[in-house]
Amino acid sequence: MQNRRSLALLVAAGIAVAALAGGCAKKDVNQEVVATVNGEDIKVLDLREYFGVPGGMFSLTSIPADQKKKAVEQMIAGRLLVQEGRALGMDNTDEYRETVKQNELGVRINALFRKVASGKLKLDDKEIREEAEKIRKENAGITEEDATGRASKILIDRQVRKIQKELVETAKKETGAAVDNAVVEKIGKGHNLQDNAVLASAGDEKILYGDVKKIIREMPQLPVMHGAQNLEQSAVLIGNILNQELTLRALIAYSRKQGIDGSEWYRTAQTNMGRTVVANMTFDKVSLKDPKVTDEEISADYARRAKAMAGGGEKPPSLLEVKEQLRGILQNEKRREAFEEFIEGLRKKGKVTVNDDVLPKA
């Protein structure tokens, strides 16, 4: 299930590992259409966000044209999958509604981060050049284009981590997030507290003892291994849970103060999440569950891999040692091939256009 879901998630949500580089984005460029899938537009804004640029605030000057083209093809596949899911009524099921409900907090936090990052995320050409120069010195033979791409990604990742850290600190400060240590100490000393006892709060968000007990009881194996009652009175465990929960609650409370509800940021995050849910559900429905892999196929794949290892001076493991591992690899390959054929079938039935002239502007 995990392998199948990860492929659908990649297609639908556009998780990218490529880098981006400077240049301020103009709103009119962001609204230009790079592709149309059965009447649904994929805009420059969508492509830039695919590469990790919130709000499309940067142009993708360091991304080669062929990478942009591949990204557009990936996004087209995602839209086709989502459209098929909606045609099958996937977004009108109890499973869909429940999954959307479970991800509501994530949508709010994502929207909050997008809003904050759009005002802080900046790339400096000088910093990119300096970082690229370091990369070229450490990697002989790397092209200037690849070095610039890597440098951009390093700088963006660094800024994102800093923005995330600052956002959490700001959220906790602005919402007065705090743990009631006196109450937690009572639990550690064996006092019987009611489930409605408040252990921590952030703005109007409160974390009750009952909330923490529920989290502990849902922890896999721990209650069985150590006893649920003891864990529910463990000040250390409760403290760790509170730290994590308080961060989430502070971000939620702060998102309200920032007017995230109903904002463009919220609507975009909600739309992306809804597409991902539909894509995952559709993928699970149409993908091969347990494709058959014969012993002959495994033997042939083993021989190919063993020959490559031997050519590199390595001694390959025996077929018996890796047989089931190879079976899983071949099953995943068959799933991917079948999925690609499914998407190609949808594409042939529909109407897809790509505007190559717009890609250089992205």
C-alpha positions as CSV (number, residue, x, y, z in Angstrom):
1,M,0.0,0.0,0.0
2,Q,2.8,2.4,0.9
3,N,4.6,2.1,-2.5
4,R,1.3,2.5,-4.4
5,R,0.3,5.6,-2.4
6,S,3.7,7.2,-2.6
7,L,3.6,7.1,-6.4
8,A,0.1,8.7,-6.5
9,L,1.2,11.3,-4.0
10,L,4.1,12.2,-6.1
11,V,2.0,12.5,-9.2
12,A,-0.9,14.5,-7.6
13,A,0.9,16.8,-5.2
14,G,3.9,17.5,-7.3
15,I,6.6,16.9,-4.7
16,A,9.8,18.0,-6.4
17,V,13.4,17.8,-5.5
18,A,14.7,20.2,-8.2
19,A,16.1,23.6,-7.3
20,L,15.0,27.1,-8.2
21,A,16.8,30.3,-8.7
22,G,16.2,34.1,-8.5
23,G,14.1,36.6,-10.2
24,C,10.9,38.1,-9.0
25,A,7.7,36.6,-10.3
26,K,5.1,38.8,-11.9
27,K,1.5,38.0,-11.4
28,D,0.6,38.2,-15.0
29,V,3.3,35.6,-15.8
30,N,2.0,33.4,-13.0
31,Q,-1.4,33.3,-14.6
32,E,-0.1,32.2,-18.0
33,V,-1.1,28.7,-19.0
34,V,1.6,26.1,-19.6
35,A,-0.9,23.2,-20.2
36,T,-4.6,22.4,-20.4
37,V,-6.0,19.1,-19.3
38,N,-9.6,18.6,-20.5
39,G,-10.3,22.2,-20.1
40,E,-8.5,22.5,-16.7
41,D,-5.5,24.9,-16.8
42,I,-2.1,24.3,-15.4
43,K,-0.5,27.7,-14.9
44,V,3.0,29.1,-14.4
45,L,2.0,29.5,-10.8
46,D,1.3,25.8,-10.5
47,L,4.6,24.9,-12.1
48,R,6.6,27.2,-9.8
49,E,4.9,25.8,-6.8
50,Y,5.6,22.3,-8.0
51,F,9.3,23.2,-7.7
52,G,8.7,24.6,-4.2
53,V,8.2,28.3,-4.8
54,P,5.2,29.4,-2.6
55,G,3.0,31.8,-4.4
56,G,5.1,31.6,-7.5
57,M,7.3,34.4,-6.2
58,F,10.4,33.3,-8.0
59,S,11.1,32.5,-11.6
60,L,12.7,29.1,-12.3
61,T,15.7,30.4,-14.2
62,S,18.1,27.7,-13.0
63,I,15.7,24.8,-14.1
64,P,16.6,23.4,-17.5
65,A,13.8,23.4,-20.1
66,D,13.7,19.6,-20.2
67,Q,13.2,19.4,-16.4
68,K,10.3,21.9,-16.6
69,K,8.8,19.8,-19.4
70,K,9.0,16.6,-17.3
71,A,7.4,18.5,-14.4
72,V,4.6,19.6,-16.6
73,E,4.1,16.0,-17.8
74,Q,4.0,14.9,-14.2
75,M,1.4,17.5,-13.4
76,I,-0.7,16.5,-16.4
77,A,-0.7,12.9,-15.2
78,G,-1.8,14.1,-11.8
79,R,-4.7,16.2,-13.2
80,L,-5.8,13.2,-15.3
81,L,-5.8,11.0,-12.3
82,V,-7.8,13.4,-10.2
83,Q,-10.3,14.0,-13.0
84,E,-10.8,10.3,-13.3
85,G,-11.3,10.0,-9.6
86,R,-13.9,12.7,-9.6
87,A,-15.7,11.0,-12.5
88,L,-15.8,7.9,-10.4
89,G,-17.3,9.8,-7.5
90,M,-14.3,9.4,-5.3
91,D,-14.8,12.9,-3.9
92,N,-18.4,12.1,-2.8
93,T,-17.6,9.2,-0.5
94,D,-17.4,8.9,3.3
95,E,-13.7,7.9,3.0
96,Y,-12.9,11.1,1.1
97,R,-14.8,13.3,3.6
98,E,-13.2,11.6,6.6
99,T,-9.7,11.9,5.1
100,V,-10.3,15.6,4.4
101,K,-11.5,16.1,7.9
102,Q,-8.4,14.4,9.4
103,N,-6.1,16.6,7.3
104,E,-7.8,19.9,8.2
105,L,-5.1,20.9,10.7
106,G,-2.4,20.2,8.1
107,V,-4.2,22.4,5.6
108,R,-4.3,25.3,8.1
109,I,-0.6,25.0,9.0
110,N,0.3,24.6,5.3
111,A,-1.6,27.8,4.5
112,L,0.0,29.7,7.3
113,F,3.5,28.7,6.3
114,R,2.7,29.6,2.6
115,K,1.6,33.1,3.7
116,V,4.6,33.7,5.9
117,A,7.2,32.2,3.5
118,S,5.8,34.3,0.6
119,G,6.9,37.4,2.4
120,K,10.3,36.1,3.7
121,L,11.7,33.6,1.1
122,K,14.3,35.4,-1.0
123,L,17.2,34.4,-3.1
124,D,20.2,36.5,-3.6
125,D,22.2,36.1,-6.8
126,K,25.5,36.7,-5.0
127,E,24.8,34.0,-2.4
128,I,23.8,31.6,-5.2
129,R,27.1,32.2,-7.1
130,E,29.2,31.8,-3.9
131,E,27.4,28.5,-3.0
132,A,27.7,27.3,-6.5
133,E,31.4,27.9,-6.5
134,K,31.8,25.8,-3.3
135,I,29.9,23.0,-5.0
136,R,32.0,23.1,-8.1
137,K,35.2,22.9,-6.0
138,E,33.8,19.9,-4.2
139,N,32.5,18.1,-7.3
140,A,34.9,18.0,-10.2
141,G,33.3,18.0,-13.6
142,I,29.9,19.3,-12.5
143,T,28.4,21.8,-14.9
144,E,27.7,25.4,-14.0
145,E,24.0,24.9,-14.5
146,D,23.9,21.9,-12.2
147,A,26.0,23.6,-9.6
148,T,23.7,26.7,-9.7
149,G,20.6,24.4,-9.3
150,R,22.1,22.6,-6.3
151,A,23.2,25.9,-4.7
152,S,19.7,27.3,-5.1
153,K,18.1,24.3,-3.5
154,I,20.6,24.4,-0.6
155,L,19.8,28.1,0.1
156,I,16.1,27.6,-0.2
157,D,16.1,24.6,2.1
158,R,18.2,26.6,4.6
159,Q,15.8,29.5,4.5
160,V,12.7,27.2,4.7
161,R,14.1,25.6,7.9
162,K,14.8,29.1,9.4
163,I,11.3,30.4,8.4
164,Q,9.7,27.3,10.0
165,K,11.6,27.7,13.2
166,E,10.8,31.4,13.4
167,L,7.2,30.7,12.7
168,V,6.9,28.2,15.5
169,E,8.6,30.6,17.9
170,T,6.4,33.5,16.8
171,A,3.2,31.4,17.1
172,K,4.0,30.3,20.6
173,K,4.9,33.8,21.7
174,E,1.8,35.4,20.1
175,T,-0.6,32.8,21.5
176,G,1.0,32.6,25.0
177,A,1.6,28.9,24.5
178,A,2.5,27.3,27.8
179,V,2.4,24.0,29.7
180,D,1.0,23.9,33.2
181,N,3.9,22.1,34.8
182,A,2.2,22.0,38.2
183,V,-0.6,19.9,36.8
184,V,1.8,17.6,34.9
185,E,3.8,17.1,38.1
186,K,0.6,16.0,39.9
187,I,0.1,13.3,37.3
188,G,3.7,12.1,37.7
189,K,3.1,11.8,41.4
190,G,0.1,9.5,40.9
191,H,-2.7,12.0,41.4
192,N,-5.9,11.0,39.7
193,L,-6.9,13.9,37.4
194,Q,-10.1,14.2,35.4
195,D,-9.9,13.9,31.6
196,N,-10.9,17.6,31.3
197,A,-7.9,18.8,33.3
198,V,-6.0,21.4,31.2
199,L,-2.3,20.5,30.8
200,A,-1.4,23.2,28.2
201,S,-2.9,26.0,26.2
202,A,-2.2,28.3,23.2
203,G,-4.6,31.0,22.6
204,D,-8.1,29.4,22.7
205,E,-6.6,26.0,22.0
206,K,-6.4,23.7,25.1
207,I,-4.8,20.3,25.5
208,L,-6.6,18.2,28.0
209,Y,-5.4,15.2,30.0
210,G,-8.0,13.1,28.0
211,D,-6.3,14.2,24.8
212,V,-2.9,13.1,26.0
213,K,-4.3,9.8,27.2
214,K,-5.9,9.1,23.9
215,I,-2.6,9.7,22.1
216,I,-0.8,7.3,24.5
217,R,-3.4,4.6,24.0
218,E,-3.0,4.9,20.2
219,M,0.7,4.4,20.4
220,P,1.6,1.1,18.8
221,Q,3.0,-1.6,21.2
222,L,3.8,0.8,24.0
223,P,0.7,0.2,26.1
224,V,1.2,-3.6,25.6
225,M,4.8,-3.5,26.5
226,H,4.7,-1.3,29.5
227,G,1.1,-1.0,30.7
228,A,-1.2,1.8,29.7
229,Q,-1.8,3.1,33.2
230,N,1.9,3.6,33.9
231,L,2.4,5.4,30.7
232,E,-0.6,7.7,31.3
233,Q,1.2,8.8,34.5
234,S,4.6,9.2,33.0
235,A,5.6,12.9,33.3
236,V,8.4,12.4,30.8
237,L,6.2,10.9,28.1
238,I,3.4,13.4,28.8
239,G,5.9,16.2,28.5
240,N,7.2,15.0,25.2
241,I,3.6,14.7,23.8
242,L,2.7,18.1,25.1
243,N,5.7,19.7,23.4
244,Q,4.6,18.3,20.1
245,E,0.9,19.0,20.5
246,L,1.5,22.5,21.8
247,T,3.5,23.4,18.7
248,L,0.6,22.3,16.5
249,R,-2.0,24.0,18.7
250,A,0.0,27.2,18.7
251,L,0.3,27.2,14.9
252,I,-3.5,26.6,14.6
253,A,-4.3,29.4,17.1
254,Y,-1.8,31.7,15.3
255,S,-3.3,30.9,11.9
256,R,-6.7,32.3,13.2
257,K,-5.0,35.5,14.3
258,Q,-3.4,35.8,10.9
259,G,-6.8,35.4,9.2
260,I,-6.0,32.2,7.4
261,D,-9.6,30.9,7.4
262,G,-11.1,31.6,4.0
263,S,-8.0,33.2,2.6
264,E,-6.4,32.6,-0.8
265,W,-3.6,30.7,1.1
266,Y,-6.2,28.4,2.8
267,R,-8.2,27.8,-0.4
268,T,-5.0,26.8,-2.3
269,A,-3.8,24.5,0.4
270,Q,-7.3,22.9,0.7
271,T,-7.5,22.4,-3.1
272,N,-4.1,20.8,-3.2
273,M,-4.9,18.5,-0.3
274,G,-8.3,17.5,-1.9
275,R,-6.5,16.7,-5.1
276,T,-4.0,14.5,-3.3
277,V,-6.8,12.6,-1.4
278,V,-8.7,11.9,-4.6
279,A,-5.5,10.9,-6.4
280,N,-4.5,8.4,-3.7
281,M,-8.0,6.9,-3.6
282,T,-8.2,6.6,-7.4
283,F,-4.7,5.1,-7.5
284,D,-5.6,2.5,-5.0
285,K,-8.7,1.6,-7.0
286,V,-7.1,1.3,-10.4
287,S,-3.6,0.1,-9.6
288,L,-2.5,-3.5,-9.7
289,K,-2.6,-4.9,-6.2
290,D,-0.4,-8.0,-6.4
291,P,1.1,-8.3,-9.9
292,K,2.4,-11.8,-10.6
293,V,6.1,-12.2,-10.9
294,T,7.4,-15.6,-12.0
295,D,10.5,-17.4,-10.8
296,E,11.9,-17.1,-14.4
297,E,11.6,-13.3,-14.2
298,I,13.3,-13.2,-10.9
299,S,16.2,-15.4,-12.1
300,A,16.7,-13.2,-15.2
301,D,16.7,-10.0,-13.1
302,Y,19.1,-11.6,-10.6
303,A,21.5,-12.6,-13.4
304,R,21.5,-9.1,-14.8
305,R,22.2,-7.5,-11.4
306,A,24.8,-10.2,-10.5
307,K,26.7,-9.5,-13.7
308,A,26.7,-5.8,-13.0
309,M,28.0,-6.4,-9.4
310,A,30.6,-8.8,-10.6
311,G,31.8,-6.3,-13.2
312,G,32.4,-3.9,-10.3
313,G,34.5,-6.4,-8.4
314,E,31.7,-7.2,-5.9
315,K,30.6,-10.7,-4.9
316,P,26.8,-10.9,-5.4
317,P,24.6,-12.5,-2.7
318,S,22.9,-15.8,-3.6
319,L,19.6,-15.8,-5.5
320,L,18.0,-17.4,-2.4
321,E,19.1,-14.5,-0.2
322,V,17.5,-11.8,-2.4
323,K,14.7,-13.7,-4.2
324,E,11.8,-12.1,-2.2
325,Q,13.5,-8.7,-2.4
326,L,13.7,-8.9,-6.2
327,R,10.1,-10.1,-6.3
328,G,9.0,-6.9,-4.6
329,I,11.2,-4.7,-6.9
330,L,9.7,-6.4,-10.0
331,Q,6.2,-6.1,-8.6
332,N,6.7,-2.3,-8.1
333,E,8.0,-2.0,-11.7
334,K,4.9,-3.8,-13.0
335,R,2.7,-1.5,-11.0
336,R,4.4,1.5,-12.4
337,E,4.2,0.3,-15.9
338,A,0.5,-0.5,-15.5
339,F,-0.1,2.9,-14.0
340,E,1.7,4.7,-16.8
341,E,-0.4,2.7,-19.3
342,F,-3.5,3.7,-17.5
343,I,-2.6,7.4,-17.5
344,E,-1.7,7.2,-21.2
345,G,-5.1,5.7,-21.9
346,L,-6.7,8.7,-20.1
347,R,-4.6,11.1,-22.1
348,K,-5.6,9.5,-25.4
349,K,-9.3,9.7,-24.4
350,G,-9.1,13.3,-23.3
351,K,-7.7,16.6,-24.7
352,V,-4.3,17.7,-23.5
353,T,-2.3,20.7,-24.8
354,V,1.1,22.0,-23.7
355,N,2.2,25.5,-24.4
356,D,6.0,25.1,-24.9
357,D,6.4,28.8,-25.6
358,V,5.4,29.6,-22.0
359,L,7.9,27.3,-20.3
360,P,10.9,29.7,-20.6
361,K,8.9,32.3,-18.7
362,A,8.2,30.1,-15.7
